[in-house]
């Protein structure tokens, strides 16, 4: 799908220097309806629209939506050009800015070059082995407790796992037990994410954007008070404490508002994307019981089976790498439904791709979902097949054919945390229950982060 372009109401620094229609006239594509362009078509069926555009125009095309033109660059070569960005052509800040600046400013995803590198280095301390070992203990405890509490029977998996990932984020990320503010925090994140694709980009009363901006204010106040407290009292091994005391290369602490913005963004990214990807994996395992059984047997072999009370044993941090089939199945789920289906950038200078010259100032985007379902890359792309991720098959493919975590300097900082959380979830879920769909395949909401519209109705049955 073509990714979002700068709206007419965006700050001037997002629209200043945009190419004129004449400068884009040589690129095929369509503008859609007056004023709104293809905005509503994209929101209704982004994947279908991208497929039709590729069939009609090829792997470089323009599309007008959300008030501006965007150039879609499709395929692994486009992914490599944009994500690896050897020549520093593309701005992530100016690509994501029109979508997220009012909601998640100064997150790592919205930084470029030296500033991005400096903050990424400071924040990476939270993902070193010792903190990760601490998180694994918290994840094992929290997931085991909640998965057992689910019990056998019908349930909606998406809201259940969303609640669990938020609880886990509170423990591993913030180091606190959720109190009465939990519902407010959860709703704030929901409102902010939904506002990212709201057609009305100004926080007018009663609009989704207003809800998102209000949600951000609530979280800024919450994380600001917590950051100040951690610095006074000292922190623990949780991620927030690591961020609050993170230093730059000169030894200086990050400014409080920078810590807050990083935490705000990371909580959203980890909470919502893991919820989406875990739901996708459970859906696909319910549809493919033979793979569900393979993963169950692998988990039991690695963890040593059930304990004396008949409960699954914890998955040790040292054993994470042994769940090879589980990791391959998760990678296939991320191929099937990437939690970030497209990524925008803005060209800081003109460049050529696919036989077209793209002018400086153009808003461009890569389409991860389309690449992950391209039959020229993947045999039977609509089939669930974790064996696509054996080492020999991975080596034979283009390095940028599978990019659910992005790539290059902006590769997701928390990808190993995501693998760890999903593996521990499988280690606690599969030995307890067989998973079946209750009502067939759900319809999926494609944007801003994919989720099943019916919450994914499943039935958990005790393992015989």
C-alpha positions in Angstrom: 0.0 0.0 0.0 1.2 3.5 -0.5 2.0 5.0 2.8 0.6 8.2 4.3 1.6 11.6 2.9 1.7 14.9 4.6 -1.7 16.4 5.3 -2.6 19.9 4.2 -2.9 20.9 7.8 0.6 19.6 8.7 3.2 22.0 10.1 4.9 24.0 7.4 8.2 22.1 7.8 6.4 18.9 6.6 5.1 20.5 3.5 7.7 23.1 2.6 9.6 22.0 -0.5 7.0 19.4 -1.6 7.4 18.7 -5.3 4.9 20.3 -7.6 2.4 18.2 -9.6 4.5 18.9 -12.7 7.6 17.5 -11.1 5.6 14.3 -10.4 3.8 14.1 -13.7 6.1 11.5 -15.2 5.3 9.0 -12.4 2.2 6.9 -13.0 -0.7 6.9 -10.5 -4.0 8.5 -9.6 -5.2 11.4 -7.5 -8.6 10.2 -6.7 -11.4 12.5 -5.7 -11.0 16.3 -5.2 -9.5 17.3 -1.9 -9.6 13.9 -0.2 -7.9 12.0 -3.0 -7.8 8.3 -2.2 -7.8 8.6 1.5 -11.0 6.7 2.1 -10.2 4.0 -0.4 -6.9 3.5 1.4 -8.5 3.2 4.8 -11.1 0.8 3.5 -8.9 -1.6 1.6 -5.2 -0.6 1.7 -3.8 -4.0 0.6 -6.3 -4.4 -2.3 -5.6 -0.9 -3.4 -1.9 -1.5 -3.4 -2.3 -4.7 -5.3 -4.4 -3.0 -8.0 -1.9 -0.1 -8.3 1.0 -2.5 -8.7 -0.9 -4.4 -11.4 -1.8 -1.2 -13.2 1.2 1.0 -12.8 4.1 -1.2 -11.8 6.4 -1.1 -8.7 6.8 2.7 -8.7 3.6 4.7 -8.6 2.1 7.9 -7.0 -1.0 8.1 -4.9 -2.8 11.1 -3.4 -4.2 10.7 0.1 -4.3 12.6 3.4 -3.8 15.8 1.5 -0.6 15.1 -0.4 1.2 13.0 -3.0 3.2 9.9 -1.9 5.4 7.8 -4.1 5.1 4.0 -3.5 8.3 2.0 -4.0 7.5 -1.7 -4.1 9.7 -4.8 -3.6 12.9 -6.0 -1.8 15.1 -3.7 -3.8 13.0 -0.7 -2.7 13.1 -1.9 0.9 16.9 -2.1 0.7 17.2 1.3 -0.9 15.0 3.0 1.7 15.9 1.1 4.9 19.6 0.6 4.4 19.8 4.2 3.0 23.5 4.0 2.1 23.5 7.5 0.8 21.4 9.1 3.6 18.7 10.1 1.1 15.7 9.4 3.3 14.4 11.2 6.4 12.4 9.0 8.9 11.5 12.1 10.9 10.0 13.9 8.0 8.3 10.7 6.8 6.6 9.7 10.0 6.3 13.3 11.3 3.0 14.2 9.5 1.4 11.1 10.9 2.9 10.9 14.4 4.4 14.2 15.4 1.4 15.3 17.5 1.2 11.9 19.1 4.7 10.3 19.4 7.3 13.0 18.8 10.9 12.2 19.3 10.5 8.5 19.4 13.5 6.6 17.9 11.5 6.0 14.7 11.2 9.8 14.2 14.9 10.5 14.4 17.5 10.7 11.8 21.2 10.1 11.4 23.5 11.4 14.3 20.7 12.2 16.7 19.1 8.8 16.1 22.4 7.0 16.5 23.2 8.9 19.8 19.8 8.2 21.4 19.8 4.6 20.1 23.2 4.0 21.7 22.0 5.4 25.1 18.8 3.4 25.1 20.3 0.1 24.0 21.5 -0.5 27.6 17.9 -1.6 28.3 18.3 -4.5 25.9 21.7 -5.8 27.2 21.8 -9.5 28.5 21.4 -8.7 32.2 18.2 -6.6 31.8 16.9 -9.1 29.2 17.4 -11.9 31.8 15.4 -9.8 34.3 12.6 -9.3 31.8 12.5 -13.0 31.0 11.8 -13.8 34.6 9.0 -11.2 34.8 7.5 -12.5 31.5 7.5 -16.1 32.7 5.7 -15.2 35.9 3.2 -12.9 34.4 2.4 -15.0 31.4 2.1 -18.3 33.4 -0.3 -16.6 35.9 -2.6 -15.1 33.2 -2.6 -18.0 30.7 -3.6 -20.4 33.6 -6.3 -17.9 34.6 -7.8 -17.9 31.1 -8.9 -21.5 31.6 -10.5 -23.8 29.0 -13.4 -22.6 26.9 -14.3 -19.9 24.4 -12.6 -16.5 24.5 -11.7 -13.5 22.5 -7.9 -13.8 22.2 -7.0 -10.2 21.0 -8.4 -8.3 24.0 -7.1 -10.9 26.4 -3.5 -10.8 25.0 -3.7 -7.0 24.8 -4.5 -6.8 28.5 -1.7 -9.3 29.2 0.9 -7.4 27.2 0.0 -4.2 28.9 0.4 -5.9 32.3 3.7 -7.3 31.2 4.9 -3.9 30.0 4.0 -2.5 33.4 6.1 -5.1 35.1 9.1 -5.5 32.7 9.1 -1.9 31.2 8.0 0.2 34.2 8.6 -2.1 37.1 5.2 -1.4 38.8 2.0 -3.2 39.5 -0.8 -1.8 37.5 -3.0 0.3 39.7 -6.3 2.1 39.0 -4.6 4.1 36.2 -4.2 1.0 34.0 -7.5 1.5 32.1 -6.6 5.2 31.5 -3.1 4.3 30.2 -4.5 1.5 27.9 -7.2 3.9 26.5 -4.6 6.6 26.0 -2.5 4.3 23.8 -5.6 3.1 21.9 -6.6 6.7 21.2 -3.1 7.7 20.1 -2.7 4.8 17.7 -6.1 5.3 16.1 -5.5 9.1 15.8 -2.4 8.3 13.7 -4.6 7.5 10.7 -7.5 9.9 11.5 -8.6 11.8 8.3 -9.0 15.0 10.4 -5.4 15.9 11.3 -6.3 18.9 13.6 -7.3 18.2 17.3 -10.7 19.7 17.0 -13.3 18.9 19.7 -14.8 15.4 19.5 -12.4 14.2 16.8 -10.2 11.1 17.0 -7.1 13.4 16.8 -8.3 15.3 19.9 -8.7 12.0 21.7 -5.1 11.1 20.7 -3.6 14.4 21.7 -5.4 14.2 25.1 -4.1 10.6 25.5 -0.6 11.9 24.9 -0.9 14.6 27.5 -2.1 12.1 30.1 0.9 9.8 29.4 3.4 12.6 29.3 2.3 13.7 32.8 2.5 10.1 34.1 5.9 9.3 32.7 7.4 12.7 33.6 6.5 12.2 37.3 7.9 8.7 37.2 11.2 9.8 35.5 11.8 12.4 38.2 11.0 9.9 40.9 13.4 7.3 39.5 16.2 9.7 39.3 15.7 10.8 42.9 15.2 7.3 44.4 17.2 5.2 42.0 15.7 2.6 39.7 15.8 -1.1 39.2 16.3 -3.5 36.3 13.1 -2.5 34.5 13.3 -0.8 31.2 12.0 2.6 32.3 14.7 2.8 35.1 17.3 2.0 32.5 16.0 4.8 30.2 15.7 7.3 33.1 19.3 6.9 34.0 20.7 6.5 30.4 23.6 8.8 29.5 25.0 10.1 26.3 28.6 9.5 25.4 29.7 12.6 27.3 28.1 11.2 30.5 25.2 13.6 30.6 21.7 12.3 31.4 19.0 12.5 28.8 16.6 15.4 29.3 13.5 14.3 31.1 11.2 15.2 28.2 13.4 13.0 25.9 13.1 10.1 28.3 9.3 10.5 28.4 9.0 10.6 24.6 11.1 7.5 24.2 9.2 5.6 26.8 5.9 6.7 25.4 6.8 5.6 21.9 8.4 2.3 23.1 5.4 1.3 25.2 3.2 1.9 22.2 5.4 0.0 19.9 6.0 -3.0 22.2 2.5 -3.2 23.5 0.5 -2.9 20.3 2.8 -4.6 17.8 3.4 -7.6 20.1 -0.4 -7.9 20.7 -0.9 -7.9 16.9 1.8 -10.4 16.0 1.0 -12.8 18.9 -2.6 -12.7 17.8 -1.6 -13.5 14.2 0.5 -16.5 15.4 -2.3 -17.9 17.5 -4.8 -17.5 14.6 -2.4 -19.4 12.2 -1.7 -22.1 14.7 -5.4 -22.6 15.3 -5.9 -23.0 11.5 -2.9 -25.4 11.3 -3.1 -27.9 14.1 -0.2 -30.0 12.8 2.1 -27.0 13.3 0.5 -26.3 16.7 1.5 -29.9 17.7 5.0 -29.6 16.4 5.6 -26.4 18.5 4.0 -28.1 21.5 6.4 -31.0 21.3 9.3 -28.7 20.8 8.4 -26.6 23.9 8.0 -29.7 26.1 11.3 -31.1 24.9 13.2 -27.8 25.6 11.6 -27.0 29.0 11.6 -30.6 30.3 7.9 -31.1 30.2 5.3 -30.4 33.0 6.3 -29.9 36.6 5.1 -32.0 39.5 1.9 -30.0 39.7 1.2 -30.6 36.0 2.0 -27.0 35.0 4.4 -26.0 32.2 7.9 -25.2 33.3 9.4 -21.8 32.8 11.4 -21.2 29.6 14.9 -20.4 30.8 16.6 -17.4 29.2 19.5 -19.6 28.1 17.0 -21.9 26.2 15.3 -19.2 24.1 17.5 -20.1 21.1 16.5 -23.7 21.3 12.9 -23.1 20.2 13.9 -23.1 16.5 10.5 -24.2 15.1 8.7 -21.8 17.3 10.9 -19.0 16.0 10.3 -20.0 12.4 6.5 -20.1 13.0 6.7 -16.6 14.5 8.7 -15.3 11.6 6.1 -16.8 9.2 3.3 -15.1 11.2 5.2 -11.8 10.9 5.4 -12.4 7.1 1.7 -13.1 7.0 0.6 -10.0 8.9 3.4 -7.6 9.5 2.5 -5.4 12.5 3.8 -2.3 10.7 2.5 -2.9 7.1 4.2 0.1 5.5 6.9 2.7 6.3 7.0 6.3 5.1 10.1 8.4 4.5 10.8 11.8 2.8 13.5 12.2 0.2 16.1 14.8 1.3 17.6 14.8 -2.2 16.5 13.5 -5.6 17.2 9.9 -6.5 16.4 7.3 -9.2 14.6 4.0 -8.8 12.9 1.7 -11.1 13.5 3.9 -14.1 12.0 7.0 -12.5 13.7 10.1 -11.1 12.1 11.0 -7.7 12.5 14.7 -6.8 13.8 16.0 -3.5 11.0 16.7 -1.0 8.9 13.8 -2.2 7.1 11.7 0.4 7.9 8.1 -0.4 6.9 4.8 1.2 7.7 1.1 1.1 5.0 -1.6 1.4 6.0 -4.4 3.7 2.7 -6.3 3.5 2.8 -6.4 -0.3 6.4 -7.6 -0.4 5.6 -10.3 2.1 2.8 -11.6 -0.1 4.5 -11.2 -3.5 4.2 -14.5 -5.4 7.4 -13.7 -7.2 9.2 -14.1 -3.9 7.1 -16.5 -1.9 5.6 -19.8 -3.3 1.9 -20.0 -2.3 2.1 -16.7 -0.2 -1.3 -17.3 1.4 -0.2 -20.6 2.8 1.2 -20.8 6.4 4.6 -22.5 6.0 7.3 -21.9 8.7 9.8 -23.9 6.7 10.3 -20.8 4.6 12.6 -19.7 7.3 15.1 -22.6 7.3 18.7 -21.2 7.1 19.1 -22.3 3.5 15.9 -20.7 2.3 16.6 -17.5 4.1 20.0 -17.4 2.5 18.5 -17.9 -1.0 16.1 -14.9 -0.7 16.8 -11.3 -1.0 17.9 -9.9 2.4 15.1 -7.3 2.3 12.3 -9.6 1.2 11.2 -10.0 4.9 11.4 -6.8 6.9 8.8 -6.9 9.7 11.2 -5.1 12.0 12.5 -2.6 9.5 16.1 -2.6 8.6 19.4 -0.6 8.6 20.0 1.9 11.3 16.3 1.9 12.2 16.0 -1.9 12.8 13.6 -2.3 15.7 15.6 -2.0 18.9 13.2 -4.3 20.8 13.1 -7.2 18.3 14.8 -9.7 20.6 12.3 -8.7 23.4 9.5 -9.5 21.0 10.9 -13.0 20.2 11.4 -13.6 23.9 7.9 -12.6 24.8 6.2 -14.7 22.1 8.4 -17.8 22.8 7.5 -17.6 26.5 3.8 -17.2 25.6 4.0 -20.3 23.5 5.9 -22.2 26.2 3.0 -21.5 28.7 0.1 -21.7 26.3 0.7 -24.8 24.1 1.4 -27.4 26.9 -1.9 -26.4 28.6 -4.3 -26.0 25.7 -5.2 -27.0 22.2 -6.3 -23.9 20.2 -9.2 -24.0 17.8 -11.1 -21.3 15.9 -14.7 -20.8 17.2 -16.1 -18.9 14.3 -13.8 -19.3 11.3 -11.4 -16.7 9.9 -11.8 -13.2 11.1 -11.8 -10.0 9.1 -8.7 -8.0 9.8 -8.4 -4.2 10.3 -5.3 -3.4 8.3 -4.4 0.0 9.8 -2.8 1.5 11.8 -1.7 -1.8 13.5 -3.5 -4.9 12.2 -6.0 -6.6 14.4 -9.0 -9.0 14.0 -12.3 -7.1 13.9 -14.1 -9.7 16.0 -11.2 -10.0 18.6 -10.3 -13.5 17.3 -12.8 -15.9 18.7 -11.0 -19.1 19.8 -11.7 -22.1 22.0 -9.0 -23.4 24.4 -9.3 -27.1 25.1 -7.2 -29.0 27.7 -4.4 -30.9 26.2 -5.3 -34.6 26.4 
